[in-house]
Amino acid sequence: MRVYLASPGNQLQADAVRSQAVLLSYAGWLKNKPLMRWAPSFDRVLVDSGAFSELNSGLVVDQSAYIEWAQKIPWADNWAALDDISGDTDRTLRNSDRFGFPTFHDTDPLTELPSFIELACKRGGWLGLGMTPPRPIAREAWLREVCERIPEDIHVHGWALPKFGHVARLDSVDATTWWRVAMRLRTIGELSHLTYGETLEIVVKRYQREARMVIADDQLPLLAETRG
């Protein structure tokens, strides 16, 4: 499973994720223009519209401007459509029909899943899955039910779902709070002597190795508590 780390917000964070997989956010670039200067140092990128920022901050993402920006990144693994997390399924489908791979949310009716799968096949064989916050581990039943209905040849990306990385059907996820975790590590007594750059390095290595781990069932609750 591949883990894309959320767009860095400063040079120190960008240095920590060079040669790593990064979620390159249009909304992040609007707030932090140096992001595109750092992008060539990343090993691979997944391009995101910033729909979550639209939901939470009041930012309105202009789809045409997003598409123009995204098309300047031809080396991306794929490009996400501008989805509507609030539950406007029709808007998500319309936007996905224009550009990018679609994302099916827990706010979308399950009966619409075939339409999303059809679009995913047209968009490089990728389908995103998303849950509205909070994302308790109890929502795993929904995630598994949806995954069982998705053809095996479609790449499934879980938006902000690293705590569900043990669900084998997820091919990739993104970690949205990795840099905050590094800040919290500095409050732990044994690690308080480390610099922020050093704790960033620890967090990045953790995600690298978790992507390769075979996780025992009895470790899942503990892992869910520690993931960002």
C-alpha positions in Angstrom: 0.0 0.0 0.0 1.3 3.4 -0.9 1.1 6.3 1.5 1.0 9.9 0.1 2.0 12.5 2.6 0.0 15.7 2.6 1.5 18.8 0.9 4.3 20.3 3.0 3.7 23.8 4.2 7.3 25.0 4.5 10.9 24.2 3.4 11.7 22.0 6.4 8.7 19.8 5.7 9.5 19.7 2.0 13.0 18.5 2.7 11.5 15.7 4.9 9.4 14.4 2.1 11.8 14.7 -0.8 12.0 11.4 -2.6 8.7 10.4 -1.0 5.1 10.1 -2.4 3.3 13.3 -1.8 -0.3 14.5 -2.1 0.0 17.7 -4.2 -3.0 19.9 -3.3 -4.3 22.7 -5.4 -5.8 24.3 -2.3 -2.4 24.0 -0.6 -0.7 25.7 -3.5 -3.1 28.6 -3.4 -2.0 29.2 0.2 1.7 28.3 -0.3 3.0 29.1 -3.8 6.5 27.6 -3.2 4.9 24.2 -3.2 5.4 23.8 -7.0 9.1 24.6 -6.7 9.4 21.7 -4.2 7.3 19.3 -6.3 10.1 18.0 -8.6 12.0 16.7 -5.5 9.1 14.3 -4.6 9.4 10.8 -5.8 5.8 10.7 -7.0 2.7 12.8 -6.6 -1.1 12.4 -6.5 -2.9 15.6 -7.5 -5.8 16.7 -5.3 -8.3 19.6 -5.8 -8.5 20.5 -2.2 -12.2 19.6 -1.8 -11.7 19.0 2.0 -10.4 22.6 2.3 -13.4 23.8 0.4 -15.7 22.0 2.9 -13.9 23.3 6.1 -12.5 26.7 5.3 -15.0 28.3 3.0 -12.5 28.3 0.2 -14.3 27.9 -3.2 -12.2 25.9 -5.6 -12.6 27.1 -9.2 -12.8 23.9 -11.3 -11.5 25.4 -14.5 -8.5 27.0 -12.6 -7.8 23.7 -10.9 -7.8 21.8 -14.2 -5.4 24.3 -15.8 -3.1 23.9 -12.8 -3.3 20.1 -12.6 -2.5 19.7 -16.3 0.9 21.3 -15.6 1.8 18.2 -13.6 1.9 15.5 -16.3 4.1 13.2 -14.2 1.4 12.7 -11.5 0.2 9.2 -10.7 -3.3 10.5 -11.3 -5.5 13.6 -10.8 -8.5 13.7 -8.5 -11.8 15.3 -9.6 -13.2 18.2 -7.6 -15.7 16.2 -5.5 -18.4 17.4 -3.2 -17.8 16.0 0.3 -21.0 17.6 1.7 -23.2 15.0 -0.2 -24.0 16.6 -3.6 -23.6 13.4 -5.6 -24.7 15.0 -8.8 -22.1 17.7 -8.6 -19.4 15.2 -7.9 -20.4 13.1 -10.9 -20.6 16.2 -13.1 -17.2 17.4 -12.1 -15.7 13.9 -12.5 -17.1 13.6 -15.9 -15.2 16.7 -16.9 -11.8 15.9 -15.3 -10.1 13.6 -12.8 -11.0 10.4 -11.1 -14.1 10.3 -8.9 -14.4 9.9 -5.2 -17.3 8.0 -3.6 -18.1 9.3 -0.1 -20.2 7.9 2.8 -22.5 10.8 2.1 -23.3 9.3 -1.4 -26.1 6.7 -1.9 -24.7 3.2 -2.3 -27.0 2.9 -5.3 -24.8 5.4 -7.1 -21.6 3.4 -6.7 -21.9 1.8 -10.2 -21.9 5.3 -11.8 -18.7 6.1 -9.9 -17.1 2.8 -11.0 -18.0 3.5 -14.6 -16.3 6.9 -14.4 -13.3 5.4 -12.6 -12.7 3.1 -15.6 -12.6 6.2 -17.8 -10.1 8.0 -15.6 -7.2 5.7 -15.4 -8.8 3.0 -13.4 -8.7 4.9 -10.1 -11.6 5.4 -7.6 -11.3 7.4 -4.4 -13.2 6.6 -1.2 -13.8 9.2 1.5 -15.5 9.5 4.9 -16.7 12.7 6.5 -14.9 13.5 9.8 -14.7 12.1 12.3 -13.6 8.8 10.9 -14.0 6.3 13.7 -12.7 2.8 13.2 -16.3 1.6 13.6 -16.9 2.9 10.0 -14.8 0.1 8.7 -18.0 -1.9 7.9 -19.0 0.8 5.4 -15.5 0.8 3.9 -15.4 -3.0 3.5 -18.9 -3.2 2.0 -18.0 -0.6 -0.7 -14.6 -2.2 -1.4 -16.3 -5.6 -2.0 -18.3 -4.0 -4.8 -15.4 -2.5 -6.6 -13.7 -4.5 -9.4 -10.2 -5.8 -8.6 -8.7 -4.0 -11.5 -9.5 -0.6 -10.1 -7.0 1.2 -7.9 -8.7 2.3 -4.7 -7.4 5.3 -2.9 -8.6 6.1 0.7 -8.7 9.8 1.3 -7.3 10.6 4.8 -7.7 6.9 5.8 -4.3 5.8 7.0 -5.9 4.3 10.1 -7.7 1.9 7.8 -4.5 0.8 6.0 -5.1 -2.8 7.1 -8.0 -3.1 4.7 -6.2 -5.0 2.0 -8.4 -3.6 -0.8 -7.0 -0.1 -0.3 -4.1 0.4 -2.8 -3.1 3.8 -1.4 -4.1 6.3 1.2 -2.9 9.8 2.2 -1.8 11.0 5.6 -3.0 14.6 6.2 -1.6 15.3 9.7 1.9 13.8 9.5 3.6 17.1 10.2 1.4 17.7 13.2 2.4 14.3 14.6 6.0 15.4 14.4 5.2 18.5 16.5 3.5 16.3 19.1 6.5 14.0 19.3 8.6 16.9 20.6 6.3 17.0 23.7 7.3 13.5 24.7 9.9 13.5 27.4 12.3 11.0 25.8 12.1 12.9 22.5 11.9 16.5 23.7 15.6 17.1 22.9 15.0 16.4 19.2 14.6 19.2 16.6 11.4 19.5 14.6 13.4 18.4 11.6 14.4 15.2 13.4 10.9 14.3 14.5 9.7 14.9 10.9 12.2 12.4 9.8 10.9 9.9 12.4 7.3 10.3 11.2 8.2 9.9 7.5 10.1 6.7 8.3 7.1 5.4 10.3 4.8 5.8 7.3 7.3 4.3 5.0 7.6 1.2 7.1 3.9 0.9 8.0 3.1 0.6 4.3 5.2 -2.6 4.3 4.0 -4.1 7.6 1.8 -7.1 8.0 -0.4 -6.1 10.8 -1.8 -8.6 13.4 -5.4 -8.2 14.2 -4.8 -7.7 17.9 -2.6 -4.7 17.0 -5.2 -2.8 15.0 -6.9 -0.8 17.9 -3.4 0.3 19.1 -2.3 1.3 15.7 -5.6 3.2 15.0 -4.9 5.3 18.2 -1.4 6.4 17.0 -2.0 7.2 13.4 -2.7 10.7 12.1 
